Amino acid sequence: MSNYQNYQQPANEDSSASTQMFRAFVDEPVAQPATAPSETRRTGAIATAVIIGLVVVLGVCYLAFK
């Protein structure tokens, strides 16, 4: 059986390095999304309005030239 009571740590080994790296990872700030949800909602509403407008104009043109 091995005797670990007399274990001496090598001089060039940093015993706290893994803890410091873990804390740096955990404390890392969370990245913000590229666009805010309100901007995305507004862009979607504008796109929907444009599509509905085009459908209405095409419908009127179809009925006018029928």
C-alpha positions in Angstrom: 0.0 0.0 0.0 1.3 3.5 -0.9 2.2 6.0 1.8 0.8 9.5 0.8 1.6 11.2 4.0 5.0 12.3 2.8 3.8 13.6 -0.5 5.6 16.8 -1.6 4.2 18.9 -4.3 6.6 19.8 -7.2 7.9 23.3 -7.0 6.5 24.4 -10.5 3.0 23.1 -9.9 0.3 25.8 -9.1 -2.2 24.1 -6.9 -4.8 26.9 -7.2 -4.6 27.1 -11.0 -7.6 24.9 -11.7 -9.7 26.8 -9.1 -8.8 30.2 -10.6 -9.6 29.0 -14.1 -13.0 27.6 -12.9 -13.9 30.9 -11.2 -12.9 32.9 -14.2 -15.2 30.7 -16.3 -18.1 31.0 -13.8 -17.7 34.7 -13.3 -17.6 35.4 -17.1 -20.3 37.9 -18.1 -23.2 36.5 -20.2 -23.2 37.8 -23.8 -26.2 39.9 -24.7 -28.2 38.9 -27.7 -27.5 40.8 -31.0 -30.9 42.5 -31.1 -33.3 43.3 -28.4 -36.7 41.4 -28.5 -38.6 44.7 -29.1 -36.6 45.4 -32.2 -37.3 41.9 -33.5 -41.0 42.2 -32.8 -41.1 45.5 -34.6 -39.2 44.2 -37.6 -41.6 41.2 -37.8 -44.7 43.5 -37.6 -43.3 45.7 -40.4 -42.6 42.7 -42.6 -46.1 41.3 -42.0 -47.7 44.7 -42.9 -45.7 44.9 -46.1 -46.8 41.4 -47.1 -50.4 42.0 -46.3 -50.2 45.3 -48.3 -48.8 43.5 -51.3 -51.5 40.9 -51.2 -54.2 43.6 -51.0 -52.7 45.5 -54.0 -52.4 42.3 -56.0 -56.0 41.4 -55.2 -57.3 44.8 -56.3 -55.2 44.6 -59.5 -56.5 41.1 -60.3 -60.1 42.2 -59.8 -59.6 45.4 -61.9 -58.1 43.5 -64.9 -60.5 40.5 -64.7 
